[in-house]
Amino acid sequence: MPNPTLKTVTRTQGNNQALKDGVIQPKGFTLEFVEVDPLIAAFRRMVRGLEFDVCEMAITTYICARAHGKRMTALPIFLVRAFHHGAILVNRKAGIATPRDLEGRRVGVNRGYTVTTGVWARGVLANEYDVDLSKITWVLSGDEHVAEYRAPANVVPIDPNKHMADMLIAGELAAAIGVEVDHPDVKPLIPNALEAGLKSLREHGHYPINHLVVVKDEVLAANPAMAVDVFDAFSKAKRLYLERLKAGHIDQPTGTDKVHQRVMEISGDPLPYGIAPNRHVIDELIGYTVAQGIIPHRIPADELFAPSTRTLVG
């Protein structure tokens, strides 16, 4: 009997390159890779239509989707991580001297309120700078991947026919999260953002997870051993990447590679897979999703992941 073929979406990056190139061959199944650009379109298609068997997914989109009964389950394969101290831009003329000056103002959020970058950035504001998030009006440029989700009352849509970058430049927004703006009137709220993120990692273990991997529930039900095998395949690909990274064998390192190298100096592994080495960060994010009104109450981290993978580390 031939191995099952799983329709799979994951953006090519260092830690999954060997899997996508076929250097690593999964056990017991075949991954049929589908390219979706931009990747966020795959998140939406997976949440709304379960179009793929295996799919890279923004972690807060997944947490929100699970809260609304979407039939998918995560594996603790954390493909993308980033610090979000630099995601918040402010208008220089808006009178924002400290993060707490955002209280009482309108702040843009690129796309939806549940976007992972926005959740982490708001968490930084609240946890590290004591900002009262409920005193800010959050202005969204798009809708949510999980259509059933309803945001808190202080979350509003952008004015029709307006663009968030233009509103930030014009001062109609005091700040915005997750937008790219090159204008003399716009600057990062938190200077030396990467160093601020690394400092938070050293002192508090703060190392945000952006993306994980989800599998359609009916696929897991039909192939109970598959969760472990998918985890193992992604872990093997990651280890090959880290070997090259440590040895300096990446000819043209990307900005992401360089951040991984900086994190490696602090923690040893810049991309730990598994619940155990990431429990603090997962719990931190769950707390943020509750505090920000994305899910109604705390859930144990283990409940987010396939039972057979809960003790795995890769």
Salt bridges, closest charged atoms under 4 A:
GLU35 OE2 - LYS20 NZ 2.75
GLU51 OE1 - ARG45 NH2 2.96
ASP53 OD1 - LYS216 NZ 3.61
GLU56 OE2 - HIS211 ND1 2.71
GLU103 OE2 - ARG100 NE 3.69
GLU128 OE1 - HIS85 NE2 3.10
ASP130 OD2 - ARG100 NH1 3.74
ASP143 OD2 - ARG44 NH2 2.83
ASP143 OD2 - ARG48 NH2 3.88
GLU148 OE2 - LYS70 NZ 2.70
ASP159 OD2 - LYS162 NZ 4.00
GLU172 OE1 - LYS162 NZ 2.53
ASP185 OD2 - LYS93 NZ 3.51
ASP185 OD2 - HIS183 ND1 3.99
GLU195 OE2 - ARG262 NH1 3.04
GLU203 OE1 - LYS199 NZ 3.18
GLU203 OE1 - HIS204 NE2 3.77
ASP269 OD2 - LYS238 NZ 2.83
GLU284 OE2 - HIS206 ND1 2.92
ASP302 OD1 - ARG279 NH1 2.79
